Every structure is written in C-alpha cells, then in structure tokens.
Amino acid sequence: MSWNKFANTMGTLIVYLLVIGGAIVMAMPFAWMVVTSFKTGSEIAQWPPRWTSKNFKSEISVNIKNVPSTTLGNQGSLSLAEFRASQSGDIYNPYKKVFIVEDDPIKRGLVTLTFTKINYADNENINTLIKEIKEYNAKFPLIKELSNKINLLEENPQSFENFYFGLYSSSNGLFKKSQILKSMDKEIKNSINYIDKFLKISLNRVPYLRVKDTDNSVIKNEKLRKKDELKNYLLKLKNSLSDVSALIEKYSKGTGIISNDEIAHIIEKLNSIDFVSFTDMYLRNVNRLLEKNIYNSIIYNKNSLKFKAFFENKFNDVQKYTSNDLTIQFKVPTKEIMKANFLKKLESSDIPDELKNEIDKNIDILKIKDNFVLNLEHDFNDQVLSILNINSEDLSRALMIIRSLSKINNVNVDNINNYLNTFDLDFINEKNIDKSKLLKLSSIRNDYNKILEKFNKVYSDSISIVNLTNAPSFIDKVYYRNYSTIEIYYKDLYAVWFLDDIPTMKANFTPTEIFANVFQNYVDAWNAAPFSKYYINTLFMATSTTIFEIIIAAMAAFAFAKLEFWGKNILFTLFLATMMVPGEVMLVPNFITISKFRWLDTYYALIIPWIVSVFAIFLLRQQFLTIPNDLWDAAKIDGSSSWRFLWTVMVPLSKPALITGALLKFVGSWNAFLWVLIVTKSPEMRTLAVGLQTFTTESGTLYNLLMAASTFSVIPIIILFIFMQKYFVAGIARSGLKG
C-alpha cells in the first residue's frame, strides 16, 4: 500500500471516528435522560451514577425499619381522608407489629419477609421481665436518662414497647451510638478537664494539704509526699480516661445501635482503671470530690452499658417458644383486588346508605377516597352557605369558626362567647349570624368527621389487607399500607415478643411486573398533573402558530421577492433589524398589550403574538428568489393572479424551505416556556414545558419523574424530525442565501 493511499485511508477513518464520537457525545444527554426516567427515587442520588436500574431486576432486596406500632407511616402520602382520621390518634393494639419500608415503594410483586429467628413467650411473662428490669435499676446506679425510662416503665405491653424503642430506636434510641457514646465521651472529657483544673488550681489550695508555718518538718514532708501521691494518681487517671475516650471516639464514628462486643471492649477498658479510695487522714477528704466529679459518672455509664447485655439476655431467656416457620410471604394486591375488597367491606359497613350510593365505584380505586371526601366537604359547605345565608367569600372564615367549635365539648348558646376570639365575634356580629345555627353546624361537622373516620378505616383496611401465601400459624393478618408500611397482627400473642426479630425483605417480580416497574415513572409522571390537557394545549398552540406563520410568511416573502413597490429594500432591512432585538425585551410590552386585550389565560395569548416570524419571511424570500422570474411572467401571460401563482407555483416549488420553517416554528412553539408561564394561570391552559415544573418544588426535584415526563414530552418532536429530516436537509441545501 502506497503512503498516499494509507494516509487517505487513515484520514477517512479519523473522520468517521470523529463523526461517530460526535454523534455519541450529542446523544449522551438524551440517553442519560431516558435512563434516569427508568430509575427509582433512591437511585437518583447514587454515586457514582450508573446506567442500570433495579427496576429491570426480577428480585430486589428492600430495607425495612422496626418502628412503634402506633407509627402512622409515611405522612407525606396520606390522603385528606387519612389525614383527618389520623388527627384523632392511632389506638394502641398490643397484637400489632409495624415495619416501615425505608426504600423505594414496592407496588407489585411477591414480598417475602425472612426472619433469622422467631422466639416468643406467654403474655403474662411480660410482668416478670419488667420486675427484673426494675430490680436492676434499684441495685445498680444508672445514668439519669436510662433510670428515668425504667421508672416510667409499667407492667403492660404498651409501656414495654415504648421502653424498648426508647432504647433501640434508630432515630433517637438511648443505645444509639450517637446518643450514649457521645454522652459518655462528653462526661469523660469533663472529668479530664476537672483533673487538669484541679492540678493547676485546686491542688495547692486544698486545706488539708496546705503547708502551714506551724507545721513541723515531719508533717510538712508528709503533706508534700501526699500531694505528690495525689498528683501522680490524677495524672495516671487522666491517661487512663484519655485511652477510654479514644476508644469511645473510635466506636462512635459508626451509625446504629452499639454492639455488645463494642460494649465489652469499653467496659474492659474501664475495668482497667484503678479507682483509688484514699484512707489516710490527709487524702480521704479527696474521695468525695473524686466520686462526685469523676467516679460516679463513669460508674453510672458502665452500669448503663452493662444493662444492655442484661436486658437482652433476660428478654431472650423469657422467650421459651420457638417457631420453625421463619417466612411471611404475600402478594402485593392489585387495584382490581383492592377495589373488590373495598366494595365488599363497604357493603357491610355502617356508613349511611345515601353516602354509599354517592360513591363512584367505576373510577380508579386510589381516587375513590379523595372523591368521597370532596363530595362530603362540598355538601357541608353548601349547608353552611344555606343555613347561615352568607356569601361564598365569607365561607372560609365561617368554616374556621365551625371547626373550632366542633372540637369543644359542652358548648351552648350561653357560653359560646367564651370559646370565640374577638375577631370571630366581630365577624358573627357583622354578618348577623345566628349562634344557634353555628352550634347546629358544629354538630353536623362532628357527624361528618365521624363518617370520615369510619370511611377511612374501611377504605384503608380493605385496600391494604394482603392474601398470605405463607406465614407462621400464630399470625392473624397482614396489612401493606401505602406501599410503605407493613402491619403484622398476631393471634393472642403480644407483639412485644417480636420486637427483636427483624426480618430481611425481598420482592420478586414476573416479566409482566418487571415491565410495569420499568415504566412506573411514566405512569406516575402522567398522573401527577393533567398531562393529557397539556398535550392538547401544546399541540393546538404549536400547530396553530405554525400554520398561521407559514401563511403570513409566504405572502410577505412573495411580496419581497417578486413584487415591486417603493421602499421594498428599506422595509426588508427594517424587518431583518428586528431579529437583533432579544425576545426577552419584548416580553413586557407584549404582556401589557395582551392584558389590555384581556387575553390572559386564553389561547389568543398563546398564539397571536407568535404568528409572524421575520426569520421565516427571510428564509422563504431567499427560496423564492431562486425561482426564475420567467415562471412568473408565463403565469401572468396565462392570466394567473399573484395569489394563485403564489399557492400553485411558488409554494409547491419551495416545499423543503416551507417545511424547514414549519419544523423550526413547531419545535419552538412546542418548547415555549417563559411566555406561556407568564400569560397562563390555570392548569387547563398550560403546556408541556410549563407542566414539567410540577416535579420541582421547594423540597427538591423528583428527577426520575421529571425525566420521564421530559421523555414523553420530547418523543413527538423526535418522531416529527425523523419523518421530516429529508425535507429539512433539502431546505438547507436549496435555500442558499442569494441576493
């Protein structure tokens, strides 16, 4: 191969590699957007970022957390009905155990909870365990926080559960490393500081070690010797405490609950410290100072650390029964199963029949609760307006007064003024509202609240109960609420016996369920806002502006290209000059104009200001100039009008340029954001670009949903370009800038 041929081949290869590399670089952002749209919420913050997602897996592990049985779960996902019901507080059930999913919600699939052990005891053994805990507290001095918890402990399962989570809660439990070790380290450092201060200041001021002029040489020497003895002991004690502090700092760096091995190492280090109790006449008075400022805090902390092992041993010893079945397995209920369970339970509930009949049973099961609440609230609001005979603008204030009165017992017309503030009384007097009617409405409000609580109980239980495919015999039922909370109910066994049994959770998916997981973000994003309406608005606006712009641009371009009139070139130059004015400069004048026409929040505001484009006129004029004037002359000889020649000859011959202008306009209108944002107020008038703001809030951005929404927003543009790219390329090639 000759050198020239080799050089040409390599040059061609390099060009191809550059083109391929450039294409990959240009496609990367879009590829990353699509990949992100498939990810779960927790995968967005992963570092380093990955090109994969667990949504594609057939089995995933799920993190769960052991929480008190009265935990309401994820408050952010509560509906209005659930929120109202939660205000009355959750009633403690001694047979209920709760786990919270500290991971992405599992919305489908087969869920398996696997325990390493399941031990339990008879219910009456709880009292024996509590008595032994109190005996330990009486026998050994403990830190104040632990001693107070034990003193508050009562002989019932609810008190024991509160005590257990007060020790082992991962958020603020006493045995959490960040709690007990940091507190202990602080006290040890205080002891070290006390030793330093004592050696620097107090040692020479201690009365029983101070050398007096009246002391003989023997006493003087003895005092000096004792002073040195005390000094050496305190220095040795300081070094020992510093070693303990270093060990505590090492173990406190982790998270979670302190382990028994870590406790054993710390106690071993503490036991190596020689706590001296002086007996001689000179130093015995120092004992009280050392006990108060050093010894006691260390002893209390050591006993408190030992209590953890004591408590766990006693808790394990009392649980004499063992289960061989260590698995709980259930299928996440589908919407169809949820609805069937709900309708069945609703039929047997004591909710008034007239309200049952008003429930739309054909809508999505997850929307039924909100519809029920809204209908109930609208009905109550209508009653307030009718009974009080007030205007709609006064409704909000009246509802506030009624709700406050509904929370008060034994209120009547005679004492109602005692429960209302000055502003409420002024409002009642100003609107001439009958106070007896307010009391009547507060009673109705109470009845509605009770109905809401009943409905919430029926709804929440029916859509959350799962069909167990495998479970130990002593488990009664399991609820899976809001895809985030697992409630386990036991048969005649206190749930406190299972507090120390923490399972691992896995979810398995069929191929159909994997497909649903992969596109779950798209479903959630579509349902997060009225994107169907956004699509219609965007398509209508983009199509309308494109059609009107092409019509106007074609007529103007024809005039500038083929017609002769005075000032044509000057006028065209002025047109081109407007392209140098930034679009942002025109926002305020255009907004004022639209406001004067009262077009805000209408299609007129979205379309009319953007139907003329100087660039489109310029593009078509340049294309029209390439068409020979001979055609124009022949058409005039044949009797054709200018209008007919434009649409039957010029436009068909300029199809690539027209399509190019139309594509650019359509894409620009489809992606328009700022103008749409400032001229629209209601969601019904907004477009896709503005609708994407749904996923950006003050608390953060839901990037996976935002990317999903961005993907299905940009897909129509990509499809349009794929089918129209040949016209776009032809338009660029044929519409050279000729004067």
Secondary structure in CASP SS format (residue, H / E / C, confidence):
PFRMAT SS
TARGET T0000
AUTHOR 0000-0000-0000
METHOD secondary structure of the structure
MODEL  1
M C 1.00
S C 1.00
W H 1.00
N H 1.00
K H 1.00
F H 1.00
A H 1.00
N H 1.00
T H 1.00
M H 1.00
G H 1.00
T H 1.00
L H 1.00
I H 1.00
V H 1.00
Y H 1.00
L H 1.00
L H 1.00
V H 1.00
I H 1.00
G H 1.00
G H 1.00
A H 1.00
I H 1.00
V H 1.00
M H 1.00
A H 1.00
M H 1.00
P H 1.00
F H 1.00
A H 1.00
W H 1.00
M H 1.00
V H 1.00
V H 1.00
T H 1.00
S H 1.00
F C 1.00
K C 1.00
T C 1.00
G H 1.00
S H 1.00
E H 1.00
I C 1.00
A C 1.00
Q C 1.00
W C 1.00
P C 1.00
P C 1.00
R C 1.00
W C 1.00
T C 1.00
S C 1.00
K H 1.00
N H 1.00
F H 1.00
K C 1.00
S C 1.00
E E 1.00
I E 1.00
S E 1.00
V E 1.00
N C 1.00
I E 1.00
K E 1.00
N E 1.00
V E 1.00
P C 1.00
S C 1.00
T C 1.00
T C 1.00
L C 1.00
G C 1.00
N C 1.00
Q H 1.00
G H 1.00
S H 1.00
L C 1.00
S C 1.00
L H 1.00
A H 1.00
E H 1.00
F H 1.00
R H 1.00
A H 1.00
S H 1.00
Q C 1.00
S C 1.00
G C 1.00
D C 1.00
I C 1.00
Y C 1.00
N C 1.00
P C 1.00
Y C 1.00
K E 1.00
K E 1.00
V E 1.00
F E 1.00
I E 1.00
V E 1.00
E C 1.00
D C 1.00
D C 1.00
P C 1.00
I C 1.00
K C 1.00
R C 1.00
G C 1.00
L E 1.00
V E 1.00
T E 1.00
L E 1.00
T E 1.00
F C 1.00
T C 1.00
K C 1.00
I C 1.00
N E 1.00
Y E 1.00
A C 1.00
D C 1.00
N C 1.00
E C 1.00
N H 1.00
I H 1.00
N H 1.00
T H 1.00
L H 1.00
I H 1.00
K H 1.00
E H 1.00
I H 1.00
K H 1.00
E H 1.00
Y H 1.00
N H 1.00
A H 1.00
K H 1.00
F C 1.00
P C 1.00
L C 1.00
I C 1.00
K H 1.00
E H 1.00
L H 1.00
S H 1.00
N H 1.00
K H 1.00
I H 1.00
N H 1.00
L H 1.00
L C 1.00
E C 1.00
E C 1.00
N C 1.00
P H 1.00
Q H 1.00
S H 1.00
F H 1.00
E H 1.00
N H 1.00
F H 1.00
Y H 1.00
F H 1.00
G H 1.00
L H 1.00
Y H 1.00
S C 1.00
S C 1.00
S C 1.00
N C 1.00
G C 1.00
L C 1.00
F C 1.00
K E 1.00
K H 1.00
S H 1.00
Q H 1.00
I H 1.00
L H 1.00
K H 1.00
S H 1.00
M H 1.00
D H 1.00
K H 1.00
E H 1.00
I H 1.00
K H 1.00
N H 1.00
S H 1.00
I H 1.00
N H 1.00
Y H 1.00
I H 1.00
D H 1.00
K H 1.00
F H 1.00
L H 1.00
K H 1.00
I H 1.00
S H 1.00
L C 1.00
N C 1.00
R C 1.00
V C 1.00
P H 1.00
Y H 1.00
L H 1.00
R C 1.00
V C 1.00
K C 1.00
D C 1.00
T C 1.00
D C 1.00
N C 1.00
S H 1.00
V H 1.00
I H 1.00
K H 1.00
N H 1.00
E H 1.00
K H 1.00
L H 1.00
R H 1.00
K H 1.00
K H 1.00
D H 1.00
E H 1.00
L H 1.00
K H 1.00
N H 1.00
Y H 1.00
L H 1.00
L H 1.00
K H 1.00
L H 1.00
K H 1.00
N H 1.00
S H 1.00
L H 1.00
S H 1.00
D H 1.00
V H 1.00
S H 1.00
A H 1.00
L H 1.00
I H 1.00
E H 1.00
K H 1.00
Y H 1.00
S C 1.00
K C 1.00
G C 1.00
T C 1.00
G C 1.00
I E 1.00
I C 1.00
S C 1.00
N H 1.00
D H 1.00
E H 1.00
I H 1.00
A H 1.00
H H 1.00
I H 1.00
I H 1.00
E H 1.00
K H 1.00
L H 1.00
N H 1.00
S C 1.00
I C 1.00
D C 1.00
F C 1.00
V C 1.00
S C 1.00
F C 1.00
T C 1.00
D C 1.00
M C 1.00
Y C 1.00
L C 1.00
R C 1.00
N C 1.00
V H 1.00
N H 1.00
R H 1.00
L H 1.00
L H 1.00
E H 1.00
K H 1.00
N H 1.00
I H 1.00
Y H 1.00
N H 1.00
S H 1.00
I H 1.00
I H 1.00
Y H 1.00
N H 1.00
K H 1.00
N H 1.00
S H 1.00
L H 1.00
K H 1.00
F H 1.00
K H 1.00
A H 1.00
F H 1.00
F H 1.00
E H 1.00
N H 1.00
K H 1.00
F H 1.00
N H 1.00
D H 1.00
V H 1.00
Q C 1.00
K C 1.00
Y E 1.00
T E 1.00
S C 1.00
N C 1.00
D C 1.00
L C 1.00
T E 1.00
I E 1.00
Q E 1.00
F E 1.00
K E 1.00
V C 1.00
P C 1.00
T C 1.00
K H 1.00
E H 1.00
I H 1.00
M H 1.00
K H 1.00
A H 1.00
N H 1.00
F H 1.00
L H 1.00
K H 1.00
K H 1.00
L H 1.00
E H 1.00
S H 1.00
S C 1.00
D C 1.00
I C 1.00
P C 1.00
D H 1.00
E H 1.00
L H 1.00
K H 1.00
N H 1.00
E H 1.00
I C 1.00
D C 1.00
K C 1.00
N C 1.00
I C 1.00
D C 1.00
I H 1.00
L H 1.00
K H 1.00
I H 1.00
K H 1.00
D H 1.00
N H 1.00
F H 1.00
V H 1.00
L H 1.00
N H 1.00
L H 1.00
E H 1.00
H H 1.00
D H 1.00
F H 1.00
N H 1.00
D H 1.00
Q H 1.00
V H 1.00
L H 1.00
S H 1.00
I H 1.00
L H 1.00
N C 1.00
I C 1.00
N C 1.00
S H 1.00
E H 1.00
D H 1.00
L H 1.00
S H 1.00
R H 1.00
A H 1.00
L H 1.00
M H 1.00
I H 1.00
I H 1.00
R H 1.00
S H 1.00
L H 1.00
S H 1.00
K C 1.00
I C 1.00
N C 1.00
N C 1.00
V C 1.00
N C 1.00
V C 1.00
D C 1.00
N C 1.00
I H 1.00
N H 1.00
N H 1.00
Y H 1.00
L C 1.00
N C 1.00
T H 1.00
F H 1.00
D H 1.00
L H 1.00
D H 1.00
F H 1.00
I H 1.00
N H 1.00
E H 1.00
K C 1.00
N C 1.00
I C 1.00
D C 1.00
K H 1.00
S H 1.00
K H 1.00
L H 1.00
L H 1.00
K H 1.00
L H 1.00
S H 1.00
S H 1.00
I H 1.00
R H 1.00
N H 1.00
D H 1.00
Y H 1.00
N H 1.00
K H 1.00
I H 1.00
L H 1.00
E H 1.00
K H 1.00
F H 1.00
N H 1.00
K H 1.00
V H 1.00
Y H 1.00
S H 1.00
D H 1.00
S H 1.00
I H 1.00
S H 1.00
I E 1.00
V C 1.00
N E 1.00
L E 1.00
T E 1.00
N E 1.00
A C 1.00
P C 1.00
S C 1.00
F C 1.00
I E 1.00
D E 1.00
K E 1.00
V E 1.00
Y E 1.00
Y E 1.00
R E 1.00
N C 1.00
Y C 1.00
S C 1.00
T E 1.00
I E 1.00
E E 1.00
I E 1.00
Y E 1.00
Y E 1.00
K C 1.00
D C 1.00
L C 1.00
Y C 1.00
A H 1.00
V H 1.00
W H 1.00
F H 1.00
L C 1.00
D C 1.00
D C 1.00
I C 1.00
P C 1.00
T E 1.00
M E 1.00
K E 1.00
A E 1.00
N E 1.00
F C 1.00
T C 1.00
P H 1.00
T H 1.00
E H 1.00
I H 1.00
F H 1.00
A H 1.00
N H 1.00
V H 1.00
F C 1.00
Q H 1.00
N H 1.00
Y H 1.00
V H 1.00
D H 1.00
A H 1.00
W H 1.00
N H 1.00
A H 1.00
A C 1.00
P C 1.00
F H 1.00
S H 1.00
K H 1.00
Y H 1.00
Y H 1.00
I H 1.00
N H 1.00
T H 1.00
L H 1.00
F H 1.00
M H 1.00
A H 1.00
T H 1.00
S H 1.00
T H 1.00
T H 1.00
I H 1.00
F H 1.00
E H 1.00
I H 1.00
I H 1.00
I H 1.00
A H 1.00
A H 1.00
M H 1.00
A H 1.00
A H 1.00
F H 1.00
A H 1.00
F H 1.00
A H 1.00
K H 1.00
L C 1.00
E C 1.00
F C 1.00
W C 1.00
G C 1.00
K H 1.00
N H 1.00
I H 1.00
L H 1.00
F H 1.00
T H 1.00
L H 1.00
F H 1.00
L H 1.00
A H 1.00
T H 1.00
M H 1.00
M H 1.00
V C 1.00
P C 1.00
G H 1.00
E H 1.00
V H 1.00
M H 1.00
L H 1.00
V H 1.00
P H 1.00
N H 1.00
F H 1.00
I H 1.00
T H 1.00
I H 1.00
S H 1.00
K H 1.00
F C 1.00
R C 1.00
W C 1.00
L C 1.00
D C 1.00
T C 1.00
Y H 1.00
Y H 1.00
A H 1.00
L H 1.00
I H 1.00
I H 1.00
P H 1.00
W H 1.00
I C 1.00
V C 1.00
S C 1.00
V H 1.00
F H 1.00
A H 1.00
I H 1.00
F H 1.00
L H 1.00
L H 1.00
R H 1.00
Q H 1.00
Q H 1.00
F H 1.00
L H 1.00
T C 1.00
I C 1.00
P C 1.00
N H 1.00
D H 1.00
L H 1.00
W H 1.00
D H 1.00
A H 1.00
A H 1.00
K H 1.00
I H 1.00
D C 1.00
G C 1.00
S C 1.00
S C 1.00
S H 1.00
W H 1.00
R H 1.00
F H 1.00
L H 1.00
W H 1.00
T H 1.00
V H 1.00
M H 1.00
V H 1.00
P H 1.00
L H 1.00
S C 1.00
K H 1.00
P H 1.00
A H 1.00
L H 1.00
I H 1.00
T H 1.00
G H 1.00
A H 1.00
L H 1.00
L H 1.00
K H 1.00
F H 1.00
V H 1.00
G H 1.00
S H 1.00
W H 1.00
N C 1.00
A C 1.00
F C 1.00
L H 1.00
W H 1.00
V H 1.00
L H 1.00
I H 1.00
V H 1.00
T C 1.00
K C 1.00
S C 1.00
P H 1.00
E H 1.00
M H 1.00
R C 1.00
T C 1.00
L H 1.00
A H 1.00
V H 1.00
G H 1.00
L H 1.00
Q H 1.00
T H 1.00
F H 1.00
T E 1.00
T E 1.00
E C 1.00
S C 1.00
G E 1.00
T E 1.00
L C 1.00
Y H 1.00
N H 1.00
L H 1.00
L H 1.00
M H 1.00
A H 1.00
A H 1.00
S H 1.00
T H 1.00
F H 1.00
S H 1.00
V H 1.00
I H 1.00
P H 1.00
I H 1.00
I H 1.00
I H 1.00
L H 1.00
F H 1.00
I H 1.00
F H 1.00
M H 1.00
Q H 1.00
K H 1.00
Y H 1.00
F H 1.00
V H 1.00
A H 1.00
G H 1.00
I H 1.00
A H 1.00
R H 1.00
S C 1.00
G C 1.00
L C 1.00
K C 1.00
G C 1.00
END
